[in-house]
Amino acid sequence: MANHKSAKKRIRVTEKKNRVNTARKSAIKTFIKKALNAITGGDKEKATTEMRNAESRIMKGAGKVMPKKRASRKVSRMTKKLNKMESR
């Protein structure tokens, strides 16, 4: 256990950041699932809207809770799926 005042504060700050980051990751995953379900559902307008929301969330989390390249890769792959759906 921490003995110094600064070490105790560090523990509190770390726990708070951990909760915030976990919530962000969870929200991103939820938006991704919604977008992918909308794409597989077949409704173009809903899929486009959900994709826009998911892309926004992913890019806001890029660099904070996930690497920027991973975020770009996820957006790119979802966009590909959306475009493939629209061409059918």
Beta strands, then each sheet from edge to edge (+ up, - down):
end
